[in-house]
Amino acid sequence: MNKQSQNLIIIGVIVVIVLIVFGGRMFYTLEATERGVVFRQFTTGLDKDNILQPGFQVISPWNDLYVYDVSEQKIEESMDVLDKNGLSVNIDVTVRFYPTYTKVGYLYESFRLNYDDLLVAPEIRSTVRQIAGRYTAEEIYSTKRAEVEQTIIEESGKQLKANNITMKALLIRSINLPPDIRKAIENKLVQEQQALAYRYKLDKEESEAKRKRIAAEGEARANKIINSSLTKSLLKMRGIEATLELGQSPNTKIIVIGGGEDGLPLIMNAE
């Protein structure tokens, strides 16, 4: 065996040893829902802008790879907050979110891998408490619940986006009040609904009375116009016209000219 062959064998053995020892730190396969961030210990440090994509990846064995799951995640929070008047309200919320794919390097720089505990959950709790303090328990529980939910979504979503988290949805699962407060609010809402129904009934009756009054006034004006136009001369003329038409009828009849009141003819059937 010549010296060149010996050198090749030695190199091959070294390569095999390196692969055995460092293979686990050199070759990675990222799944479809994963992204990678490389920390280059001896050169540029954390490479925040060059995010490794799904598939087979090779890195230097002295560098570190941090893998992020970028699929949609969910956390559920139950918290006690104070309303505008200092009343304790328990609110349960569900948040769905995922890290912004192209920004996981910046996310790691600030919060490492457990960003859900260090960023998302505290931010949601803080926002819910701040917004709940702007409303009364009644508004949170019933009259402005949708508005409260939308405000939480907008403000928390803005804060999370600034920290490279995309919030997909936020839902208020339940709002719990002390039993006596909840009962008082429910009774008040029932009374308000009854008052609205009664108001609607009164408005309807008032509208119907107005309609009838307008109709009666219109009919009275019409009768007045008709009465003012029915002079004696007009009535006599109409009577004569009717007599002429009936006189031309084939039916047998007797017409007495001037026999009626005011000189109008009387018509009698001869049958």
C-alpha positions as CSV (number, residue, x, y, z in Angstrom):
1,M,0.0,0.0,0.0
2,N,1.5,3.3,-1.1
3,K,1.6,6.4,1.0
4,Q,-1.2,8.1,-1.0
5,S,-3.6,5.3,-0.3
6,Q,-2.7,5.4,3.4
7,N,-3.4,9.2,3.5
8,L,-6.8,8.6,1.9
9,I,-7.6,5.9,4.4
10,I,-6.6,8.2,7.3
11,I,-8.7,11.1,5.9
12,G,-11.7,8.7,5.5
13,V,-11.3,7.5,9.1
14,I,-11.2,11.1,10.3
15,V,-14.3,12.0,8.3
16,V,-16.2,9.0,9.7
17,I,-15.2,9.9,13.3
18,V,-16.3,13.5,12.7
19,L,-19.6,12.3,11.3
20,I,-20.1,10.0,14.3
21,V,-19.2,12.6,16.9
22,F,-20.7,15.7,15.3
23,G,-23.3,14.3,13.0
24,G,-26.1,15.1,15.4
25,R,-25.0,18.8,15.4
26,M,-24.5,19.1,11.7
27,F,-27.6,17.6,9.9
28,Y,-31.1,18.7,10.6
29,T,-34.5,18.1,9.0
30,L,-37.0,20.9,9.6
31,E,-40.7,19.9,9.3
32,A,-43.2,22.0,7.3
33,T,-44.3,23.9,10.4
34,E,-40.8,24.6,11.6
35,R,-38.2,27.4,11.1
36,G,-34.6,27.5,12.2
37,V,-32.4,30.2,13.7
38,V,-28.6,29.8,13.7
39,F,-26.3,31.1,16.4
40,R,-22.7,31.4,14.9
41,Q,-20.5,31.3,18.0
42,F,-17.2,32.3,16.4
43,T,-18.4,34.8,13.8
44,T,-21.6,36.8,13.5
45,G,-23.5,35.5,16.5
46,L,-27.3,35.2,16.2
47,D,-28.3,35.2,12.5
48,K,-31.7,36.9,12.9
49,D,-32.3,37.6,9.2
50,N,-31.4,34.3,7.6
51,I,-34.2,32.0,8.7
52,L,-33.7,28.3,7.8
53,Q,-36.7,26.9,5.9
54,P,-38.3,23.4,6.0
55,G,-36.2,20.6,4.6
56,F,-32.7,19.2,5.1
57,Q,-30.2,21.6,6.6
58,V,-26.5,21.4,7.3
59,I,-24.7,23.7,9.7
60,S,-21.3,23.8,11.2
61,P,-21.0,21.6,14.3
62,W,-19.8,24.5,16.5
63,N,-22.9,26.5,15.7
64,D,-26.3,26.2,17.5
65,L,-29.6,25.8,15.8
66,Y,-32.9,26.9,17.5
67,V,-36.0,25.4,16.0
68,Y,-39.3,27.3,16.2
69,D,-42.8,25.7,15.7
70,V,-44.6,28.3,13.6
71,S,-48.0,26.5,13.5
72,E,-51.0,28.1,15.1
73,Q,-51.0,27.7,18.9
74,K,-53.6,28.4,21.6
75,I,-53.5,29.5,25.2
76,E,-56.4,29.9,27.6
77,E,-56.4,32.4,30.4
78,S,-58.7,32.8,33.4
79,M,-58.3,36.0,35.3
80,D,-59.9,38.2,37.9
81,V,-60.1,41.9,36.9
82,L,-61.7,45.0,38.3
83,D,-64.4,46.9,36.5
84,K,-64.7,50.7,36.3
85,N,-66.3,50.8,39.8
86,G,-63.8,48.4,41.4
87,L,-66.1,45.4,41.2
88,S,-64.3,42.0,40.7
89,V,-65.1,40.2,37.4
90,N,-63.8,36.9,36.3
91,I,-63.0,36.6,32.6
92,D,-62.0,33.5,30.6
93,V,-60.3,34.1,27.3
94,T,-58.8,32.0,24.5
95,V,-56.1,33.3,22.3
96,R,-54.9,31.7,19.0
97,F,-51.6,32.9,17.6
98,Y,-48.4,32.0,15.8
99,P,-44.9,33.6,15.5
100,T,-44.3,35.6,12.4
101,Y,-42.3,33.3,10.2
102,T,-39.7,35.7,9.0
103,K,-39.1,37.2,12.4
104,V,-38.3,34.3,14.7
105,G,-34.7,35.4,14.9
106,Y,-35.8,38.7,16.6
107,L,-38.3,36.8,18.7
108,Y,-35.5,34.5,20.0
109,E,-33.3,37.5,20.7
110,S,-35.9,38.9,23.1
111,F,-37.8,36.0,24.5
112,R,-35.9,32.8,23.6
113,L,-38.2,29.8,22.8
114,N,-40.8,30.2,25.5
115,Y,-42.3,33.4,24.1
116,D,-45.8,32.2,24.9
117,D,-45.1,32.3,28.7
118,L,-42.9,35.4,28.6
119,L,-44.8,37.5,26.0
120,V,-48.2,36.3,24.9
121,A,-49.9,35.4,28.2
122,P,-48.6,38.4,30.2
123,E,-49.6,40.8,27.3
124,I,-53.1,39.3,27.1
125,R,-53.6,39.5,30.9
126,S,-52.4,43.1,31.0
127,T,-54.6,44.2,28.1
128,V,-57.7,42.6,29.5
129,R,-57.2,44.2,32.9
130,Q,-56.7,47.6,31.4
131,I,-59.7,47.5,29.1
132,A,-62.0,46.0,31.8
133,G,-61.2,49.0,34.0
134,R,-62.8,51.3,31.4
135,Y,-66.3,49.6,31.6
136,T,-68.8,48.7,34.3
137,A,-69.6,45.1,35.1
138,E,-73.0,45.5,33.4
139,E,-71.3,46.7,30.2
140,I,-68.7,43.9,30.2
141,Y,-71.4,41.3,31.0
142,S,-74.1,42.4,28.6
143,T,-74.6,45.7,26.9
144,K,-71.0,46.3,25.5
145,R,-69.5,42.8,25.6
146,A,-68.8,42.8,21.8
147,E,-67.2,46.2,22.1
148,V,-65.0,45.0,25.0
149,E,-63.9,41.9,23.1
150,Q,-63.1,43.9,19.9
151,T,-61.1,46.5,21.9
152,I,-59.0,43.7,23.5
153,I,-58.4,42.2,20.1
154,E,-57.2,45.5,18.6
155,E,-54.9,46.6,21.5
156,S,-53.4,43.2,22.3
157,G,-53.0,42.4,18.6
158,K,-51.1,45.6,18.1
159,Q,-48.7,44.9,21.0
160,L,-48.1,41.3,20.0
161,K,-47.5,42.3,16.4
162,A,-44.8,44.8,17.5
163,N,-43.1,41.8,19.1
164,N,-43.3,39.6,16.0
165,I,-46.4,37.6,17.1
166,T,-49.5,37.3,14.8
167,M,-52.7,37.0,16.8
168,K,-55.2,34.9,14.8
169,A,-58.2,35.3,17.2
170,L,-59.2,36.2,20.7
171,L,-62.4,34.9,22.2
172,I,-64.1,35.7,25.5
173,R,-65.3,32.3,26.6
174,S,-67.2,33.4,29.7
175,I,-67.7,36.4,32.1
176,N,-68.5,35.5,35.6
177,L,-69.9,38.0,38.2
178,P,-70.9,37.5,41.9
179,P,-74.4,35.9,41.9
180,D,-76.2,38.8,43.4
181,I,-74.7,41.3,40.9
182,R,-75.5,39.0,38.0
183,K,-79.1,38.6,39.1
184,A,-79.5,42.3,39.5
185,I,-78.2,43.0,36.0
186,E,-80.4,40.3,34.5
187,N,-83.5,41.7,36.3
188,K,-82.6,45.2,35.0
189,L,-82.3,43.9,31.4
190,V,-85.7,42.2,31.7
191,Q,-87.3,45.4,32.9
192,E,-85.6,47.3,30.1
193,Q,-87.0,44.9,27.5
194,Q,-90.4,45.1,29.0
195,A,-90.3,48.9,28.9
196,L,-89.2,48.8,25.3
197,A,-92.0,46.5,24.4
198,Y,-94.5,48.8,26.1
199,R,-93.1,51.8,24.4
200,Y,-93.4,50.1,21.1
201,K,-97.0,49.2,21.8
202,L,-97.8,52.9,22.7
203,D,-96.0,54.1,19.6
204,K,-98.0,51.7,17.4
205,E,-101.3,52.7,19.0
206,E,-100.4,56.4,18.6
207,S,-99.5,55.9,14.9
208,E,-102.8,54.0,14.3
209,A,-104.8,56.8,16.0
210,K,-103.0,59.4,13.9
211,R,-103.7,57.4,10.7
212,K,-107.4,57.2,11.6
213,R,-107.5,61.0,12.4
214,I,-105.9,61.9,9.1
215,A,-108.3,59.6,7.2
216,A,-111.3,61.1,9.0
217,E,-110.1,64.6,8.3
218,G,-109.7,63.7,4.7
219,E,-113.1,62.2,4.4
220,A,-114.7,65.3,6.1
221,R,-112.9,67.6,3.6
222,A,-114.1,65.4,0.7
223,N,-117.7,65.5,1.9
224,K,-117.5,69.3,2.4
225,I,-116.3,69.7,-1.1
226,I,-119.1,67.4,-2.5
227,N,-121.8,69.2,-0.4
228,S,-120.7,72.6,-1.5
229,S,-120.9,71.5,-5.2
230,L,-124.4,69.9,-5.0
231,T,-126.6,73.0,-5.8
232,K,-130.4,72.7,-6.5
233,S,-129.9,73.5,-10.1
234,L,-127.2,70.8,-10.5
235,L,-129.5,68.2,-8.8
236,K,-132.4,69.1,-11.1
237,M,-130.2,68.8,-14.2
238,R,-128.9,65.4,-13.0
239,G,-132.5,64.3,-12.4
240,I,-133.5,65.3,-15.9
241,E,-130.6,63.5,-17.4
242,A,-131.4,60.3,-15.5
243,T,-135.1,60.6,-16.5
244,L,-134.1,60.8,-20.2
245,E,-131.9,57.7,-19.9
246,L,-134.6,55.7,-18.1
247,G,-137.2,56.8,-20.6
248,Q,-135.2,55.2,-23.4
249,S,-135.0,51.9,-21.5
250,P,-137.1,49.0,-23.0
251,N,-138.6,48.2,-19.6
252,T,-142.2,49.4,-19.1
253,K,-142.5,52.2,-16.6
254,I,-144.5,55.3,-15.8
255,I,-142.8,58.7,-15.5
256,V,-144.6,61.5,-13.7
257,I,-143.0,64.8,-14.7
258,G,-142.7,67.2,-11.8
259,G,-144.1,64.8,-9.3
260,G,-141.1,64.7,-7.0
261,E,-139.8,67.1,-4.4
262,D,-138.3,70.2,-6.0
263,G,-140.1,69.3,-9.3
264,L,-138.0,66.2,-10.0
265,P,-139.7,63.4,-11.9
266,L,-141.1,60.3,-10.2
267,I,-140.4,56.9,-11.8
268,M,-142.8,54.0,-11.1
269,N,-142.5,50.5,-12.5
270,A,-145.8,49.5,-14.3
271,E,-145.3,45.8,-13.6
